[in-house]
Amino acid sequence: MSLSVAVAGASGYAGGEVLRLLAAHPEFTVTTVTAFTNAGQSLATVQPQLRSLSDLTLVDTTPANLAGHDVVFLALPHGKSGEITAALDDLTLVVDCGADHRLTNEADWAQFYGGDFFGPWPYGMPELVLSDGGAQRDNLVGVKRIAVPGCNVTAITLGLAPGIRAGVLDATDIVAVLAVGPSGAGKSLKPEMLASEVLGSASAYAVGGVHRHTPEIRQNLAAAGGVDVTVSFTPMLVPMSRGILATSTAKLAGGATASAVRAAFEDAYANEPFVHLLPAGQFPRTADTLGANTALVGLAVDEAAGRVVTITALDNLVKGTAGAAIQSANIALGLPEGLGLTTNGVAP
């Protein structure tokens, strides 16, 4: 079968990455690409790397232009997706790469985003382990609406959730520091994202629990079985165009041993196609995941501090956004989960 696909926000980084992956998907055919200020331009003008889709022209992002497709991917700023999705029919699979449908708690939305609360959709992180022993992919089968996780959220969640579910990590004192590339902030012009500001420097932002991904991290770790979850999360902007390296730590729980901690992660990820636990003593680099729908996790136990340290690397535009969107769409449609996706990165 060939499914017709529309991508809204196709001129941005996330939309461009969705299109790059869709171009190699054997069951999806991109027929419509939309934008706001770039409407009317050819796709090749704003995404010149997408040569196989250069015949497409960007049209306005309206419900009318998105209607009638089998699948719609939304790569829009927060607040914009919710305005669009209410007008799309229930037969269309709608995959939102933005934040509008991630949070279950309206108070969290009001505190961290503000504006209209559009309500939660099935959550597009297939590998999220759940407290009942299952995984989130079971909740994606046959759905028509999917909320793709935040990229930082994915890195921290995958690095901690198995230990929390197994009861070997304490969820009440989680600390995470992430090195992130500026593409995670989107394509719109911001002075602090200019090359002259970023190159040769590293800087913290959204310090002190104010980053919008914070409640989503808590939400996921609670779903994994965490009680009274607290997260102190600090992102650091570093001079790489894409990628996340998350150093996440949590206290050992209940006298858990290093072998029990490792067993929890081995059990969770042994059969996962896109999340790989590295051998003891090995830790990933962001370069190892460039262009791949892969998250790599390294694990250590700091015996002196009584804490577990996980290092998680992923490409924020692939596993952190577009890859997760397509992986989740595959599950919803009954297609092979890895269709159109790769575990192989690009080196050097």
Secondary structure as UniProt FT lines:
FT   STRAND          3..8
FT   TURN            9..11
FT   HELIX           13..22
FT   TURN            23..24
FT   TURN            26..27
FT   STRAND          28..35
FT   TURN            37..40
FT   HELIX           43..46
FT   TURN            48..49
FT   HELIX           51..53
FT   TURN            54..55
FT   STRAND          57..60
FT   HELIX           63..66
FT   TURN            67..68
FT   STRAND          71..74
FT   TURN            78..79
FT   HELIX           80..85
FT   TURN            86..87
FT   TURN            90..91
FT   STRAND          93..96
FT   TURN            100..102
FT   HELIX           106..112
FT   TURN            126..127
FT   TURN            131..132
FT   HELIX           136..139
FT   TURN            140..142
FT   STRAND          145..147
FT   HELIX           151..165
FT   TURN            166..167
FT   STRAND          169..180
FT   HELIX           182..185
FT   HELIX           191..193
FT   HELIX           195..198
FT   TURN            199..200
FT   STRAND          203..204
FT   TURN            207..210
FT   TURN            212..213
FT   HELIX           214..223
FT   TURN            224..225
FT   STRAND          231..237
FT   STRAND          244..252
FT   TURN            254..255
FT   HELIX           258..269
FT   TURN            270..271
FT   STRAND          275..277
FT   TURN            280..281
FT   HELIX           286..289
FT   TURN            290..291
FT   STRAND          295..302
FT   TURN            303..306
FT   STRAND          307..314
FT   TURN            316..317
FT   HELIX           318..322
FT   HELIX           323..333
FT   TURN            337..340
//
